[in-house]
C-alpha cells in the first residue's frame, strides 16, 4: 500500500511541474509597439521595463565655406560635431570648400552634390554668405533637412540657429574699456583707445561691433574705438597690418579680432609690438593659439556654435520639429558669453570683473536691451562707429 501511495504522489508532482513549466522562462518583449501604448487604466507592470530602442544615429554633412583651423568660428562648429560623434549620436563628414573669391563658385555646386546624394540626414552650413545658395538648393530637395547657423534661410526644411552677438559684444566692450583704464597692467597706456578688426562689413559682424562700442561707452563715454574690416575671413596679413597701425598710430592697447582666421593677424601685431593685448572670438582662443599668442589674449567672446548644435540634436531626439524656424540664442540660453577664467581671472581687477558681471545680469534680467545691427536700416550704427574713431 505504501508503494502505491508513493507512486501516486510521484505522479502528482510530475503533473504539477508540467502545469507550471510555461512560467519558468521569460518571453522576449514585443518589438512592434512601445510600452507607452498600453492603456492608461492598466495596472503598472512589476516586470522589468523593456529595453528602449537605441536613438537614431544621424549621418551629417558639414559644409565649411572657409577652412578649419580658424581657431574660432568654424572650429567651434566642428567641436560640437566631434562631441556628438564621440557620444555615438552622429557620423559626419566635413567638406572644406575654401573661403576666397576663387572658391565661392564651388559652394553652390557642392551643396547640390551632397543634397543629390541623399545619404545625409542633415546638411549643415553657416555664415551670411550661404542663405541664397541654401534657399535655391533646399527648394529643389524638399525632403532633405538642412541647418544653417549664424544666418537665416527661408525654406521650411531648414532650421536657422542664430546668436545674440550684440549681447556678447556688450560684455566684451565693458571688459575692454575697463581694462584699458588699468594702467598698472603691463602694455596698458594712458589713452582710452581700443580696436576692432572685423571680417566683412556686414550685419552680423556689425552686431558684434554695435554691442562692443555701447558696452565700452557704458564704462567711458569718451572712449575711442578704431574699427577696420579685412573684407574676408582668411587674410591674416591684412589684419596684422591693421593691428600694427592701430597700435603704433593710435596708441590702441586692446584689440578684439572678429574676422575668423583673419582676425588672428591682430594678435600677431600685438605680440610683435609688445604694446597691446588681444581678445579672441567664437572659441576660447587662449586654448587654441600658440603659447606666446595665448599669453597676451585676455579673454574671448564666445559664440557657442558647437554647443548650439548639441542643443539642436537634443531637441530633435526629443521630437521637437524646429525646421522652418529661426532660433535665437543669447546669454541666458548659453548661446553666447565671455571667457572668465585663465588670463581674465589673472589680470582683470575686482572692479572690472564686477562691471562685466553687472552687465551680464542686466542683460539676462531684461533690464538692459542691447540694440542690434541686424535689420537696422536707420544708420545708427554707422553714425556711432564714425563718432568714436580716433
Order of alpha helices (4+ residues) and beta strands (2+ residues): alpha-beta-alpha-beta-alpha-beta-alpha-beta-beta-alpha-beta-alpha-beta-alpha-beta-alpha-beta-alpha-beta-alpha-beta-beta-alpha-alpha-alpha
